[in-house]
Amino acid sequence: MAKDHGPSIKDDETYQALRDDGASKEKAARIANAQASKEQNPSRKGGKAPPYEDWTKDELYERAQELDIEGRSDMTKDELIKALRQG
């Protein structure tokens, strides 16, 4: 049985699995609570945006800027892709 993480976490088992995989507390809580909600389907495939490899370096930089990724101005296209995926 998963540890009880308090009333703000709706799916303790999913939360703990995500934390064990290195997810932040905030990210794990968002995902666990979304999966516990009948109105949300977080495991369903998302939008139809093209893969980052098809984006221009400028587009990747703009997205990194939106996410406030540090060091983005010195990154190559491949480094930007890696940073965006880790973000």
N, C-alpha and C positions, 0 to 999 in steps of 0.2 A: 504494500500500500504506500502511495506517495505521501510525503510529508505535507501537512496542512500549512499552506503559505498565507493564510489569512483570508478574510472575506472578500478582498479585492481581486483575488485570483479564482476564476471560475473552474479551471481545469488544472488541478495540481500536478497530475501526471505529465501532461504535455509541457507545462511550465518547467518542471524539473528536467525533463529530457532536453529541452531547449537550452536551459542553463548549463547542463552537463556538456552540451555541444559548443558552448562558448558564447551563446547569445547574452546580450545585456539583460538586466532585470526588466527594464522597460519594454524591450523588444519581445522577450519571452512572455511577459504579461499580456501585451497586445495580441499576440498570436494565440495564446492559450484562451483568452477571453473571447476572441473572435470565433475560435473553433467550438466553444461551448454555446455560442449564440445560434439560435435557429434561423435568424434573419441573415446571417453572414455565412459565406462559403469560402474561407481563405485557402482551402486546398484546390479550389477550382482554378484553372489556368487564367492568368490575367489578361491584360490588353494585347494588342497586336503590334506593339512597337517593334521595329526591326532590331536585331541584335546589335550590341555596341560596336561590333566589328564593321558594321555598315555605316556607322556614323562618321562624320568628319571629325578631325581633331578639334576644330573650333566648337562643334556641337558638344563634344565630350567635355571640353573645358567649361562651356556654359553650364552644363549639368553639374559638374564638379563645383562650380561657383555657387549654384543654387543650394548645394548640400554642404557648402562651407568646408570642402576638403582642403586641408593644409598642404602646401607645397605644390599645388596644381600647376602653377606657372612654370615650374621647372620639369614637369613630367612629359614623357613621350606619350604617344597615342596608346601604346600597350600598357604603360604605367597608369594612365588615366582610366583605362578599362578595368584594370585590376583594382584600383582604388574605388571605383564606382561599385564594383561587385561586392567589395568588402564593406562598403558604407552601410 
